[in-house]
Amino acid sequence: MDIIPVNRTVSNKLQLSVFLCLSTCLAIGILRFSYTALLPSTRLAYHWDSSFASLLGSANLLGYLIGAFWSMKLPQNASMPRYLVFAFTTGAISLFSCAFSGFPEMWYVLWRIVSGISGGLIMILAPSIVAQCCKVEQRLSINFIGFSGIGIGVLFATLFLPYLDRISTQSAWMILFVFSLFICVITTYLLQGFKTYLHQTNVQTDTVFSMDGLYLSVLIVYACSAFAYVPHSLFWIDYLKNTLHLSLDLINFNWILYGAGSALGAISAYLLARKFGNFTALKILYGVYVVAILVAIFSQHPIFTYISSFFTGLLNPAVVFLTSYTILNLYHVAYKKLWSIATLGFAITQLIGGLCFSALQHWGISYHQQFILASVVLMIGTLQFIIYTRMKLKSHA
């Protein structure tokens, strides 16, 4: 287990916050959700069928799994910035490589896997560097600002969606590439300020941390949320367009609501955690998440898709941020290892969910039935989390 001295910390709270915010923005907001936003127009422009589009979504999830596993194996020392720069750069290149049509299908599969690997590396290494460099009393505020980047990235991916009928698909991908390149430059520059502290860090690897029941309960519900949000993260726009046959304006409005919700996710979790504590806040968020997914089946009126769009957008970054912070708050120096395991579990369940829902589509299972399945899985995970934490509190009463 890593032994990290707490007397030497990077004093610039703003630098750490901006660095983590831009990192999560790129890892999830851009490298993941931009594909969802561009899926309908890219399918049309590149002449992809629905099966191949779903395959690319699963390829990205596979890459995220590889990146999470790779990150878990990396030591927590001064070599982490080097791998992060690699992830920033290859992630940007993957967006550029998807801006051109006419290549063999394996070309796009390869680059969506690379995009996922980059996202997995960033989502573990960037928070680990920040946890290692920040002061203990600044952890909550820095992580809150930093994980807001997920929502900001999703919101950015939605901002030009209303204009996709006016610009080419290639132009949309190039806009994302330029934005990701800008993030690469800024984050690489900010990393230089952390290297001195990382070189001074003492690392010990011969201590083994034993996972307790509380961590496992958090891990289970977090993994269930990974499965449950797959339909919205990969197929929501396709559902609105090809199942509900909504107009372009309504599709754009739904996706903008999703992005706006994502931008508010971390601050919502932050305020709940400050008022009720981490565990009660997580219970509230997961409970609302179950309802937000399920309400998508009531498609008779647009208000239901609006509610589902906004709250599913809000809740994913909210639970990611609060789960990460809860693990950091509980286990301190074991954070990188345990956050790596949580992210790996998230990635595995997410990949299983992507393959599962793609297969259900292939077998003709409706989106409504898929939303019900997603909400039931998350409900089971939430119930075990509520029951276990109540039992834990009673045993300590």
C-alpha positions, 0 to 999 in steps of 0.5 A: 500500500502506498505510504504518502507523506502529508506534510508536503503538498502542492499549495495551489488549489486552483491548479489542482482543481483545473487539472482534474476538471479538464482531465475528467472533461476529456476522459468521460465528457469528450472521449465517451459522450461525444460519440453518443451525441454524434452517433445519428449523424455519423451513422448517416454520413458513414453509412453504418448500420445499427449493429456496427454503431452498437459494436463501436460503443462496446469497443469503447467500453472494452478500451475503458476496461483495458485502461482501468486495468492498466492503471491499476498496475501502474505504481503511484509515483513520479511516472504517472504524469508520463502515462497521463500525457500519453493518454491525453495525446492518444485520446485526442488522436482518436477523435481526429481519426474518426473524423474521416469516412471511407476507412475499413470498419476495423479502423473505427473499432481500433480508435474507439478502443484507443479512446476508451483506454485513454479515458480509463487511464485518465479517470484513475491516474488524474484523481490519484495525482490530485489526492497525492498532492492536495491538502486533506482539508481541500479534498472535498472542494477540489474533487467537487470542482474536478469531477464537474469536468465530466458534466462540462464535457458532456455539456460541450458535446451537446452545445453544437448538436443543434447545428449538426444539420448546418455543419458536416459530421467531419467538422463536428469531430474536428471541433472535438479534436481541437478542444481535446488538443487544447485540454492536452496542452493545458493539462500537460503544462499543469502537470509540470508543477506537480512533478517535484512533489511526486518525485519526493513521495515515498512509496511502499508496496509491500503492505496489503490492504484488505477490502472490508464489507463497507467497501464491497457494498459501495463497489456493488452499487457503483458497478450496478450503476455502470450497467444501468446507465448504458442505455442512456449513455450509448443509445439515448439519442438513437431511442429518441430519433428512431423509436420515438421519432421526435423532431430534431428540435426535441432531440436537441432539447433532450440532449441539451437537458442531459448536458445541463444535468451533467454539468450540475451533477457534481455540485448536487452531490457536493451539496447533498454530502455537506447536508446529509453526509456521504452515505445518505447522499449516495442513497438519495442519488441512487434512489433518484437514479432508479426512478430517472431511468424507469421514467423513460418508459413513459413516452406518451408525453415529452415531459417524461423524456425531459425528466429522464434526460436531465436526471440521468445526465445529472446522476452519473457524474454525481455518483462518480464524484461522490463514490470517488470522494467517499473511498478517498475519505475512508481509506486515504493512502489506499485510494489509488488501489481501491479507486482503481478496483472500483473503476475496473469493476465499473468498466467490467460491468459497463462492458457487460452491459454494453454487450448485453444491451446490444444483444437485446437490440439484435434480438428485437427487445424494445428500448422500454424493456431495456430501461426496465432491466437497467432500473431493476439492476440498479434498484437491487444494488441500491437496496443492498447498499441501504440494508448493509449501511443500516446494519453497519450503523446499528452494529456501531450504535 
